[in-house]
């Protein structure tokens, strides 16, 4: 088949972000995505991608994507081959990360599209449907880079071709301040502002927003390794590949706020574990974590209904919990009501261990889209006691830990029982429902409250990690020599 040949720029020049610079992995972390983005800085240097055209600006700046400036087509991906000297010239370069022979590698492929292209995505999808082609093979192909208007504090306007590079030693975005290097691009008609940072700087910006900045050193080190491993594994999923950045700055990836709340202890923890990631069975370990398991961590299979992952199969966090079967209604209720030693804990740690929430039956019915709540059946609990399946009125099923939490008004966790109904798996609620619970978060991987407790009890960070991710290995040799 003939292939599209009208492409003037590579898709990856706009979308792909992460890169190696002399052995250091740099990431693009999304800070904002909007039609208009406003920043404030003492001095800001803005240049086009080539670096040939630049402008130094001061004070408040506003960025807007020019309407009608984007010219693109929608093409249908036909086939893919590894990029190389022998690759046919009419393809589009695509970059993605992969894990090969214990290393993170940057793969480059040539994507070849059918000759037919469309100005409208729906028409491209219809044509793909007629041909029996997966709709995921429909891609937007930029033909002309969109333009960005920059408005300074005096109202003067400047124009640049997307993407643009921004350098500032102090850039304010809303109530947060960032520094160094940024990139601004237009993706799907919206501005995308990313912070360009080395991996270790990113990890230092994650730690205080995920576990706090006033923690024992070994817990900070454990968090650093877990966050770094999680970041690398997320890169391998390429989950934001089409969004124009590597990682978002929210809980969907990891919470990142630049240097906000950073201190010397965090910098020391990052430095002491530099480049360390967890690996298992010749791949990066899935290193998810959460605030508080409540006694036992759970398996990824039970919580997310995915494949069994041995190092995420669940572990004992609080030794006393070992004597309780948290998959049973009576065992779960008895453990939730058991007193715990909270000495030395911060207020957020104590609050995550035990909680109580109220919700009316009418509000629950509204959340679930049913007329009323006549009965609630607890169908299944995971090892951590988290409810993973419920049946409402014998007809409406709720599957998944997160969906259970959502249904009851976004609970801290789905590890709870109905007050006054301890030990029962069928509940006939009144007008008001009271829930007694324990734990915070999904319950898979490292429990941060448990890591803090182990650190206070003299455990080092490798012991903490081995508790929550059994049989993992620590590696610092995962960047290939050709990138150094």
Buried (B, 14 or more C-beta within 10 A) or exposed (E): EEBBEEBEBBBBBBBBBBBBEEEBBBBBBBBBBEEEBBBBBEEBBBBBBEEEEBBEBEEBBBBBBEEEBBEBBBBBBBEEEEBEEEBEEBBBBBBBBEBEEBBBBBEBBBBBBBBBBBEEBEBBBBBBEEEEBEEEBBBBBBEEBBBBBBBBEEEEEEEBBBBBBBBBEEBBBEEBBBBBBBBBBBBEEBBBBBBBBBBBBBBBBBBBBBBBBEBBBBBBBBBBBBBBBBBBBBBBEBBBBEBBBBBBBEEEBBBBBBBBBBBEBBBBBBEBBEBBBBBBEEEBBBBBBBBBBBBBBBBBBBBBEEEEBEBBBBBBBBEEBEEBBBBBBBBBBBBBEBEBEBEEBBEEBBBBBBBEBEBBBEBBBEBBEBEEBBEBBBEEBBBBBBBBBBBBBEEBEBEBBEBBBBBBBEBBBBBBBBBEBBEBBEBEBEEEBBBBBBBBBBBBBBBBBBBBBBBBEEBBBBEBBBBBBBEBEBBEEBBBEEBE
